[in-house]
Amino acid sequence: MGLLPLPSHIHYELLLQLLERQTLPALEPGSPEYLQAQQVVISLRKAWMHQKVLEESCQRTDREVDHRWSLNRPHSP
């Protein structure tokens, strides 16, 4: 089996930091927008945890994971 392409963890980290440090403080606590932004944070954390579970499963079956920074494929030498 080939490499399994997955997003680099930094993508989750950056999105979560932006939402928690800038988006949420810019919103009125308890407002509908604040609650929606909180749900986005929760969803991202869940997605990241699901990816980690998938990576652990791949590790147990000796499947290599390729953490990708973008959709661009690396160029062959």
mmCIF file as gemmi writes it, N, C-alpha and C atoms, coordinates in Angstrom:
data_model
loop_
_atom_site.group_PDB
_atom_site.id
_atom_site.type_symbol
_atom_site.label_atom_id
_atom_site.label_alt_id
_atom_site.label_comp_id
_atom_site.label_asym_id
_atom_site.label_entity_id
_atom_site.label_seq_id
_atom_site.pdbx_PDB_ins_code
_atom_site.Cartn_x
_atom_site.Cartn_y
_atom_site.Cartn_z
_atom_site.occupancy
_atom_site.B_iso_or_equiv
_atom_site.pdbx_formal_charge
_atom_site.auth_seq_id
_atom_site.auth_asym_id
_atom_site.pdbx_PDB_model_num
ATOM 1 N N . MET Axp A 1 ? 0.84 -1.193 0 1 0 ? 1 A 1
ATOM 2 C CA . MET Axp A 1 ? 0 0 0 1 0 ? 1 A 1
ATOM 3 C C . MET Axp A 1 ? 0.874 1.242 0 1 0 ? 1 A 1
ATOM 4 N N . GLY Axp A 2 ? 0.4 2.264 -0.654 1 0 ? 2 A 1
ATOM 5 C CA . GLY Axp A 2 ? 1.154 3.505 -0.722 1 0 ? 2 A 1
ATOM 6 C C . GLY Axp A 2 ? 0.929 4.379 0.494 1 0 ? 2 A 1
ATOM 7 N N . LEU Axp A 3 ? 1.51 5.546 0.432 1 0 ? 3 A 1
ATOM 8 C CA . LEU Axp A 3 ? 1.352 6.517 1.506 1 0 ? 3 A 1
ATOM 9 C C . LEU Axp A 3 ? -0.086 7.019 1.564 1 0 ? 3 A 1
ATOM 10 N N . LEU Axp A 4 ? -0.561 7.262 2.769 1 0 ? 4 A 1
ATOM 11 C CA . LEU Axp A 4 ? -1.898 7.82 2.956 1 0 ? 4 A 1
ATOM 12 C C . LEU Axp A 4 ? -1.76 9.322 3.176 1 0 ? 4 A 1
ATOM 13 N N . PRO Axp A 5 ? -2.201 10.149 2.225 1 0 ? 5 A 1
ATOM 14 C CA . PRO Axp A 5 ? -2.082 11.596 2.403 1 0 ? 5 A 1
ATOM 15 C C . PRO Axp A 5 ? -3.12 12.116 3.399 1 0 ? 5 A 1
ATOM 16 N N . LEU Axp A 6 ? -2.644 12.85 4.389 1 0 ? 6 A 1
ATOM 17 C CA . LEU Axp A 6 ? -3.509 13.475 5.389 1 0 ? 6 A 1
ATOM 18 C C . LEU Axp A 6 ? -3.011 14.896 5.641 1 0 ? 6 A 1
ATOM 19 N N . PRO Axp A 7 ? -3.908 15.787 6.093 1 0 ? 7 A 1
ATOM 20 C CA . PRO Axp A 7 ? -3.465 17.149 6.39 1 0 ? 7 A 1
ATOM 21 C C . PRO Axp A 7 ? -2.425 17.163 7.507 1 0 ? 7 A 1
ATOM 22 N N . SER Axp A 8 ? -1.475 18.056 7.385 1 0 ? 8 A 1
ATOM 23 C CA . SER Axp A 8 ? -0.504 18.257 8.453 1 0 ? 8 A 1
ATOM 24 C C . SER Axp A 8 ? -1.237 18.781 9.687 1 0 ? 8 A 1
ATOM 25 N N . HIS Axp A 9 ? -0.776 18.39 10.862 1 0 ? 9 A 1
ATOM 26 C CA . HIS Axp A 9 ? -1.425 18.826 12.104 1 0 ? 9 A 1
ATOM 27 C C . HIS Axp A 9 ? -1.416 20.343 12.259 1 0 ? 9 A 1
ATOM 28 N N . ILE Axp A 10 ? -0.444 20.992 11.658 1 0 ? 10 A 1
ATOM 29 C CA . ILE Axp A 10 ? -0.342 22.443 11.789 1 0 ? 10 A 1
ATOM 30 C C . ILE Axp A 10 ? -1.594 23.144 11.256 1 0 ? 10 A 1
ATOM 31 N N . HIS Axp A 11 ? -2.271 22.531 10.287 1 0 ? 11 A 1
ATOM 32 C CA . HIS Axp A 11 ? -3.488 23.145 9.75 1 0 ? 11 A 1
ATOM 33 C C . HIS Axp A 11 ? -4.552 23.255 10.836 1 0 ? 11 A 1
ATOM 34 N N . TYR Axp A 12 ? -4.724 22.2 11.612 1 0 ? 12 A 1
ATOM 35 C CA . TYR Axp A 12 ? -5.684 22.239 12.714 1 0 ? 12 A 1
ATOM 36 C C . TYR Axp A 12 ? -5.247 23.246 13.768 1 0 ? 12 A 1
ATOM 37 N N . GLU Axp A 13 ? -3.966 23.209 14.123 1 0 ? 13 A 1
ATOM 38 C CA . GLU Axp A 13 ? -3.451 24.1 15.158 1 0 ? 13 A 1
ATOM 39 C C . GLU Axp A 13 ? -3.661 25.564 14.794 1 0 ? 13 A 1
ATOM 40 N N . LEU Axp A 14 ? -3.362 25.915 13.56 1 0 ? 14 A 1
ATOM 41 C CA . LEU Axp A 14 ? -3.505 27.311 13.142 1 0 ? 14 A 1
ATOM 42 C C . LEU Axp A 14 ? -4.961 27.758 13.153 1 0 ? 14 A 1
ATOM 43 N N . LEU Axp A 15 ? -5.841 26.919 12.64 1 0 ? 15 A 1
ATOM 44 C CA . LEU Axp A 15 ? -7.264 27.268 12.643 1 0 ? 15 A 1
ATOM 45 C C . LEU Axp A 15 ? -7.793 27.422 14.06 1 0 ? 15 A 1
ATOM 46 N N . LEU Axp A 16 ? -7.424 26.496 14.936 1 0 ? 16 A 1
ATOM 47 C CA . LEU Axp A 16 ? -7.889 26.571 16.321 1 0 ? 16 A 1
ATOM 48 C C . LEU Axp A 16 ? -7.347 27.811 17.025 1 0 ? 16 A 1
ATOM 49 N N . GLN Axp A 17 ? -6.085 28.132 16.803 1 0 ? 17 A 1
ATOM 50 C CA . GLN Axp A 17 ? -5.513 29.327 17.425 1 0 ? 17 A 1
ATOM 51 C C . GLN Axp A 17 ? -6.207 30.588 16.938 1 0 ? 17 A 1
ATOM 52 N N . LEU Axp A 18 ? -6.464 30.667 15.649 1 0 ? 18 A 1
ATOM 53 C CA . LEU Axp A 18 ? -7.157 31.836 15.103 1 0 ? 18 A 1
ATOM 54 C C . LEU Axp A 18 ? -8.543 31.982 15.721 1 0 ? 18 A 1
ATOM 55 N N . LEU Axp A 19 ? -9.277 30.888 15.744 1 0 ? 19 A 1
ATOM 56 C CA . LEU Axp A 19 ? -10.633 30.936 16.286 1 0 ? 19 A 1
ATOM 57 C C . LEU Axp A 19 ? -10.641 31.279 17.775 1 0 ? 19 A 1
ATOM 58 N N . GLU Axp A 20 ? -9.753 30.651 18.537 1 0 ? 20 A 1
ATOM 59 C CA . GLU Axp A 20 ? -9.754 30.849 19.988 1 0 ? 20 A 1
ATOM 60 C C . GLU Axp A 20 ? -9.138 32.176 20.42 1 0 ? 20 A 1
ATOM 61 N N . ARG Axp A 21 ? -8.148 32.648 19.695 1 0 ? 21 A 1
ATOM 62 C CA . ARG Axp A 21 ? -7.457 33.874 20.101 1 0 ? 21 A 1
ATOM 63 C C . ARG Axp A 21 ? -8.024 35.142 19.478 1 0 ? 21 A 1
ATOM 64 N N . GLN Axp A 22 ? -8.653 35.003 18.304 1 0 ? 22 A 1
ATOM 65 C CA . GLN Axp A 22 ? -9.108 36.206 17.623 1 0 ? 22 A 1
ATOM 66 C C . GLN Axp A 22 ? -10.606 36.225 17.362 1 0 ? 22 A 1
ATOM 67 N N . THR Axp A 23 ? -11.153 35.112 16.861 1 0 ? 23 A 1
ATOM 68 C CA . THR Axp A 23 ? -12.574 35.105 16.508 1 0 ? 23 A 1
ATOM 69 C C . THR Axp A 23 ? -13.454 35.179 17.749 1 0 ? 23 A 1
ATOM 70 N N . LEU Axp A 24 ? -13.263 34.251 18.681 1 0 ? 24 A 1
ATOM 71 C CA . LEU Axp A 24 ? -14.117 34.229 19.874 1 0 ? 24 A 1
ATOM 72 C C . LEU Axp A 24 ? -14.034 35.528 20.681 1 0 ? 24 A 1
ATOM 73 N N . PRO Axp A 25 ? -12.841 36.08 20.93 1 0 ? 25 A 1
ATOM 74 C CA . PRO Axp A 25 ? -12.79 37.339 21.676 1 0 ? 25 A 1
ATOM 75 C C . PRO Axp A 25 ? -13.464 38.513 20.954 1 0 ? 25 A 1
ATOM 76 N N . ALA Axp A 26 ? -13.598 38.428 19.634 1 0 ? 26 A 1
ATOM 77 C CA . ALA Axp A 26 ? -14.227 39.505 18.869 1 0 ? 26 A 1
ATOM 78 C C . ALA Axp A 26 ? -15.75 39.426 18.909 1 0 ? 26 A 1
ATOM 79 N N . LEU Axp A 27 ? -16.275 38.341 19.46 1 0 ? 27 A 1
ATOM 80 C CA . LEU Axp A 27 ? -17.723 38.144 19.502 1 0 ? 27 A 1
ATOM 81 C C . LEU Axp A 27 ? -18.259 38.321 20.916 1 0 ? 27 A 1
ATOM 82 N N . GLU Axp A 28 ? -19.514 38.685 20.999 1 0 ? 28 A 1
ATOM 83 C CA . GLU Axp A 28 ? -20.189 38.844 22.291 1 0 ? 28 A 1
ATOM 84 C C . GLU Axp A 28 ? -20.484 37.462 22.867 1 0 ? 28 A 1
ATOM 85 N N . PRO Axp A 29 ? -19.937 37.154 24.06 1 0 ? 29 A 1
ATOM 86 C CA . PRO Axp A 29 ? -20.218 35.839 24.656 1 0 ? 29 A 1
ATOM 87 C C . PRO Axp A 29 ? -21.723 35.592 24.783 1 0 ? 29 A 1
ATOM 88 N N . GLY Axp A 30 ? -22.14 34.417 24.393 1 0 ? 30 A 1
ATOM 89 C CA . GLY Axp A 30 ? -23.553 34.055 24.461 1 0 ? 30 A 1
ATOM 90 C C . GLY Axp A 30 ? -24.35 34.415 23.218 1 0 ? 30 A 1
ATOM 91 N N . SER Axp A 31 ? -23.759 35.213 22.33 1 0 ? 31 A 1
ATOM 92 C CA . SER Axp A 31 ? -24.471 35.578 21.102 1 0 ? 31 A 1
ATOM 93 C C . SER Axp A 31 ? -24.54 34.361 20.181 1 0 ? 31 A 1
ATOM 94 N N . PRO Axp A 32 ? -25.493 34.362 19.241 1 0 ? 32 A 1
ATOM 95 C CA . PRO Axp A 32 ? -25.582 33.237 18.304 1 0 ? 32 A 1
ATOM 96 C C . PRO Axp A 32 ? -24.28 33.012 17.528 1 0 ? 32 A 1
ATOM 97 N N . GLU Axp A 33 ? -23.612 34.104 17.15 1 0 ? 33 A 1
ATOM 98 C CA . GLU Axp A 33 ? -22.358 33.979 16.408 1 0 ? 33 A 1
ATOM 99 C C . GLU Axp A 33 ? -21.268 33.352 17.274 1 0 ? 33 A 1
ATOM 100 N N . TYR Axp A 34 ? -21.217 33.731 18.541 1 0 ? 34 A 1
ATOM 101 C CA . TYR Axp A 34 ? -20.229 33.166 19.468 1 0 ? 34 A 1
ATOM 102 C C . TYR Axp A 34 ? -20.459 31.668 19.617 1 0 ? 34 A 1
ATOM 103 N N . LEU Axp A 35 ? -21.717 31.288 19.793 1 0 ? 35 A 1
ATOM 104 C CA . LEU Axp A 35 ? -22.042 29.869 19.946 1 0 ? 35 A 1
ATOM 105 C C . LEU Axp A 35 ? -21.703 29.091 18.677 1 0 ? 35 A 1
ATOM 106 N N . GLN Axp A 36 ? -21.936 29.699 17.517 1 0 ? 36 A 1
ATOM 107 C CA . GLN Axp A 36 ? -21.572 29.042 16.257 1 0 ? 36 A 1
ATOM 108 C C . GLN Axp A 36 ? -20.059 28.874 16.151 1 0 ? 36 A 1
ATOM 109 N N . ALA Axp A 37 ? -19.322 29.909 16.527 1 0 ? 37 A 1
ATOM 110 C CA . ALA Axp A 37 ? -17.86 29.829 16.481 1 0 ? 37 A 1
ATOM 111 C C . ALA Axp A 37 ? -17.355 28.755 17.446 1 0 ? 37 A 1
ATOM 112 N N . GLN Axp A 38 ? -17.984 28.646 18.614 1 0 ? 38 A 1
ATOM 113 C CA . GLN Axp A 38 ? -17.617 27.585 19.556 1 0 ? 38 A 1
ATOM 114 C C . GLN Axp A 38 ? -17.849 26.21 18.938 1 0 ? 38 A 1
ATOM 115 N N . GLN Axp A 39 ? -18.928 26.064 18.195 1 0 ? 39 A 1
ATOM 116 C CA . GLN Axp A 39 ? -19.21 24.787 17.537 1 0 ? 39 A 1
ATOM 117 C C . GLN Axp A 39 ? -18.169 24.474 16.463 1 0 ? 39 A 1
ATOM 118 N N . VAL Axp A 40 ? -17.685 25.502 15.784 1 0 ? 40 A 1
ATOM 119 C CA . VAL Axp A 40 ? -16.621 25.296 14.796 1 0 ? 40 A 1
ATOM 120 C C . VAL Axp A 40 ? -15.368 24.778 15.502 1 0 ? 40 A 1
ATOM 121 N N . VAL Axp A 41 ? -15.026 25.367 16.648 1 0 ? 41 A 1
ATOM 122 C CA . VAL Axp A 41 ? -13.868 24.919 17.426 1 0 ? 41 A 1
ATOM 123 C C . VAL Axp A 41 ? -14.046 23.461 17.836 1 0 ? 41 A 1
ATOM 124 N N . ILE Axp A 42 ? -15.214 23.127 18.345 1 0 ? 42 A 1
ATOM 125 C CA . ILE Axp A 42 ? -15.5 21.751 18.77 1 0 ? 42 A 1
ATOM 126 C C . ILE Axp A 42 ? -15.384 20.794 17.589 1 0 ? 42 A 1
ATOM 127 N N . SER Axp A 43 ? -15.942 21.181 16.451 1 0 ? 43 A 1
ATOM 128 C CA . SER Axp A 43 ? -15.889 20.325 15.259 1 0 ? 43 A 1
ATOM 129 C C . SER Axp A 43 ? -14.456 20.109 14.782 1 0 ? 43 A 1
ATOM 130 N N . LEU Axp A 44 ? -13.655 21.169 14.808 1 0 ? 44 A 1
ATOM 131 C CA . LEU Axp A 44 ? -12.251 21.033 14.401 1 0 ? 44 A 1
ATOM 132 C C . LEU Axp A 44 ? -11.482 20.115 15.345 1 0 ? 44 A 1
ATOM 133 N N . ARG Axp A 45 ? -11.726 20.259 16.646 1 0 ? 45 A 1
ATOM 134 C CA . ARG Axp A 45 ? -11.055 19.382 17.618 1 0 ? 45 A 1
ATOM 135 C C . ARG Axp A 45 ? -11.451 17.919 17.388 1 0 ? 45 A 1
ATOM 136 N N . LYS Axp A 46 ? -12.728 17.69 17.11 1 0 ? 46 A 1
ATOM 137 C CA . LYS Axp A 46 ? -13.188 16.324 16.827 1 0 ? 46 A 1
ATOM 138 C C . LYS Axp A 46 ? -12.538 15.787 15.556 1 0 ? 46 A 1
ATOM 139 N N . ALA Axp A 47 ? -12.484 16.608 14.512 1 0 ? 47 A 1
ATOM 140 C CA . ALA Axp A 47 ? -11.869 16.179 13.25 1 0 ? 47 A 1
ATOM 141 C C . ALA Axp A 47 ? -10.404 15.825 13.467 1 0 ? 47 A 1
ATOM 142 N N . TRP Axp A 48 ? -9.706 16.639 14.242 1 0 ? 48 A 1
ATOM 143 C CA . TRP Axp A 48 ? -8.293 16.386 14.52 1 0 ? 48 A 1
ATOM 144 C C . TRP Axp A 48 ? -8.12 15.074 15.29 1 0 ? 48 A 1
ATOM 145 N N . MET Axp A 49 ? -8.998 14.845 16.255 1 0 ? 49 A 1
ATOM 146 C CA . MET Axp A 49 ? -8.917 13.603 17.028 1 0 ? 49 A 1
ATOM 147 C C . MET Axp A 49 ? -9.236 12.392 16.144 1 0 ? 49 A 1
ATOM 148 N N . HIS Axp A 50 ? -10.209 12.529 15.258 1 0 ? 50 A 1
ATOM 149 C CA . HIS Axp A 50 ? -10.522 11.433 14.329 1 0 ? 50 A 1
ATOM 150 C C . HIS Axp A 50 ? -9.324 11.139 13.432 1 0 ? 50 A 1
ATOM 151 N N . GLN Axp A 51 ? -8.648 12.185 12.978 1 0 ? 51 A 1
ATOM 152 C CA . GLN Axp A 51 ? -7.462 11.977 12.152 1 0 ? 51 A 1
ATOM 153 C C . GLN Axp A 51 ? -6.381 11.26 12.954 1 0 ? 51 A 1
ATOM 154 N N . LYS Axp A 52 ? -6.197 11.637 14.211 1 0 ? 52 A 1
ATOM 155 C CA . LYS Axp A 52 ? -5.186 10.974 15.043 1 0 ? 52 A 1
ATOM 156 C C . LYS Axp A 52 ? -5.513 9.497 15.226 1 0 ? 52 A 1
ATOM 157 N N . VAL Axp A 53 ? -6.797 9.175 15.402 1 0 ? 53 A 1
ATOM 158 C CA . VAL Axp A 53 ? -7.213 7.775 15.529 1 0 ? 53 A 1
ATOM 159 C C . VAL Axp A 53 ? -6.897 7.026 14.237 1 0 ? 53 A 1
ATOM 160 N N . LEU Axp A 54 ? -7.179 7.652 13.098 1 0 ? 54 A 1
ATOM 161 C CA . LEU Axp A 54 ? -6.86 7.045 11.802 1 0 ? 54 A 1
ATOM 162 C C . LEU Axp A 54 ? -5.357 6.813 11.671 1 0 ? 54 A 1
ATOM 163 N N . GLU Axp A 55 ? -4.562 7.793 12.076 1 0 ? 55 A 1
ATOM 164 C CA . GLU Axp A 55 ? -3.107 7.653 12.004 1 0 ? 55 A 1
ATOM 165 C C . GLU Axp A 55 ? -2.619 6.503 12.888 1 0 ? 55 A 1
ATOM 166 N N . GLU Axp A 56 ? -3.194 6.374 14.084 1 0 ? 56 A 1
ATOM 167 C CA . GLU Axp A 56 ? -2.821 5.273 14.977 1 0 ? 56 A 1
ATOM 168 C C . GLU Axp A 56 ? -3.194 3.929 14.361 1 0 ? 56 A 1
ATOM 169 N N . SER Axp A 57 ? -4.348 3.879 13.714 1 0 ? 57 A 1
ATOM 170 C CA . SER Axp A 57 ? -4.772 2.657 13.038 1 0 ? 57 A 1
ATOM 171 C C . SER Axp A 57 ? -3.794 2.303 11.919 1 0 ? 57 A 1
ATOM 172 N N . CYS Axp A 58 ? -3.38 3.302 11.163 1 0 ? 58 A 1
ATOM 173 C CA . CYS Axp A 58 ? -2.405 3.081 10.089 1 0 ? 58 A 1
ATOM 174 C C . CYS Axp A 58 ? -1.083 2.585 10.661 1 0 ? 58 A 1
ATOM 175 N N . GLN Axp A 59 ? -0.68 3.156 11.775 1 0 ? 59 A 1
ATOM 176 C CA . GLN Axp A 59 ? 0.581 2.75 12.397 1 0 ? 59 A 1
ATOM 177 C C . GLN Axp A 59 ? 0.531 1.274 12.811 1 0 ? 59 A 1
ATOM 178 N N . ARG Axp A 60 ? -0.599 0.848 13.345 1 0 ? 60 A 1
ATOM 179 C CA . ARG Axp A 60 ? -0.748 -0.553 13.765 1 0 ? 60 A 1
ATOM 180 C C . ARG Axp A 60 ? -0.707 -1.514 12.583 1 0 ? 60 A 1
ATOM 181 N N . THR Axp A 61 ? -1.118 -1.046 11.407 1 0 ? 61 A 1
ATOM 182 C CA . THR Axp A 61 ? -1.13 -1.909 10.217 1 0 ? 61 A 1
ATOM 183 C C . THR Axp A 61 ? 0.046 -1.619 9.284 1 0 ? 61 A 1
ATOM 184 N N . ASP Axp A 62 ? 1.029 -0.893 9.801 1 0 ? 62 A 1
ATOM 185 C CA . ASP Axp A 62 ? 2.238 -0.554 9.033 1 0 ? 62 A 1
ATOM 186 C C . ASP Axp A 62 ? 1.952 0.238 7.76 1 0 ? 62 A 1
ATOM 187 N N . ARG Axp A 63 ? 0.901 1.015 7.767 1 0 ? 63 A 1
ATOM 188 C CA . ARG Axp A 63 ? 0.596 1.913 6.645 1 0 ? 63 A 1
ATOM 189 C C . ARG Axp A 63 ? 1.198 3.271 6.951 1 0 ? 63 A 1
ATOM 190 N N . GLU Axp A 64 ? 1.977 3.788 6.025 1 0 ? 64 A 1
ATOM 191 C CA . GLU Axp A 64 ? 2.628 5.076 6.244 1 0 ? 64 A 1
ATOM 192 C C . GLU Axp A 64 ? 1.681 6.23 5.94 1 0 ? 64 A 1
ATOM 193 N N . VAL Axp A 65 ? 1.792 7.275 6.748 1 0 ? 65 A 1
ATOM 194 C CA . VAL Axp A 65 ? 0.997 8.485 6.574 1 0 ? 65 A 1
ATOM 195 C C . VAL Axp A 65 ? 1.905 9.58 6.028 1 0 ? 65 A 1
ATOM 196 N N . ASP Axp A 66 ? 1.395 10.305 5.048 1 0 ? 66 A 1
ATOM 197 C CA . ASP Axp A 66 ? 2.117 11.428 4.455 1 0 ? 66 A 1
ATOM 198 C C . ASP Axp A 66 ? 1.382 12.707 4.837 1 0 ? 66 A 1
ATOM 199 N N . HIS Axp A 67 ? 1.92 13.438 5.828 1 0 ? 67 A 1
ATOM 200 C CA . HIS Axp A 67 ? 1.284 14.692 6.248 1 0 ? 67 A 1
ATOM 201 C C . HIS Axp A 67 ? 1.54 15.752 5.193 1 0 ? 67 A 1
ATOM 202 N N . ARG Axp A 68 ? 0.471 16.286 4.649 1 0 ? 68 A 1
ATOM 203 C CA . ARG Axp A 68 ? 0.561 17.244 3.537 1 0 ? 68 A 1
ATOM 204 C C . ARG Axp A 68 ? 0.317 18.668 4.026 1 0 ? 68 A 1
ATOM 205 N N . TRP Axp A 69 ? 1.069 19.574 3.432 1 0 ? 69 A 1
ATOM 206 C CA . TRP Axp A 69 ? 0.915 20.997 3.712 1 0 ? 69 A 1
ATOM 207 C C . TRP Axp A 69 ? -0.006 21.666 2.705 1 0 ? 69 A 1
ATOM 208 N N . SER Axp A 70 ? -0.147 21.046 1.54 1 0 ? 70 A 1
ATOM 209 C CA . SER Axp A 70 ? -0.989 21.631 0.495 1 0 ? 70 A 1
ATOM 210 C C . SER Axp A 70 ? -1.487 20.524 -0.421 1 0 ? 70 A 1
ATOM 211 N N . LEU Axp A 71 ? -2.282 20.907 -1.396 1 0 ? 71 A 1
ATOM 212 C CA . LEU Axp A 71 ? -2.777 19.946 -2.376 1 0 ? 71 A 1
ATOM 213 C C . LEU Axp A 71 ? -1.743 19.65 -3.45 1 0 ? 71 A 1
ATOM 214 N N . ASN Axp A 72 ? -0.727 20.493 -3.53 1 0 ? 72 A 1
ATOM 215 C CA . ASN Axp A 72 ? 0.324 20.297 -4.529 1 0 ? 72 A 1
ATOM 216 C C . ASN Axp A 72 ? 1.135 19.06 -4.199 1 0 ? 72 A 1
ATOM 217 N N . ARG Axp A 73 ? 1.36 18.252 -5.203 1 0 ? 73 A 1
ATOM 218 C CA . ARG Axp A 73 ? 2.182 17.057 -5.008 1 0 ? 73 A 1
ATOM 219 C C . ARG Axp A 73 ? 3.648 17.452 -5.033 1 0 ? 73 A 1
ATOM 220 N N . PRO Axp A 74 ? 4.447 16.784 -4.209 1 0 ? 74 A 1
ATOM 221 C CA . PRO Axp A 74 ? 5.885 17.076 -4.274 1 0 ? 74 A 1
ATOM 222 C C . PRO Axp A 74 ? 6.438 16.653 -5.633 1 0 ? 74 A 1
ATOM 223 N N . HIS Axp A 75 ? 7.381 17.422 -6.122 1 0 ? 75 A 1
ATOM 224 C CA . HIS Axp A 75 ? 7.987 17.128 -7.424 1 0 ? 75 A 1
ATOM 225 C C . HIS Axp A 75 ? 9.009 16.017 -7.282 1 0 ? 75 A 1
ATOM 226 N N . SER Axp A 76 ? 9.021 15.113 -8.236 1 0 ? 76 A 1
ATOM 227 C CA . SER Axp A 76 ? 10.019 14.039 -8.238 1 0 ? 76 A 1
ATOM 228 C C . SER Axp A 76 ? 11.355 14.602 -8.686 1 0 ? 76 A 1
ATOM 229 N N . PRO Axp A 77 ? 12.46 14.127 -8.087 1 0 ? 77 A 1
ATOM 230 C CA . PRO Axp A 77 ? 13.78 14.645 -8.487 1 0 ? 77 A 1
ATOM 231 C C . PRO Axp A 77 ? 14.153 14.203 -9.878 1 0 ? 77 A 1
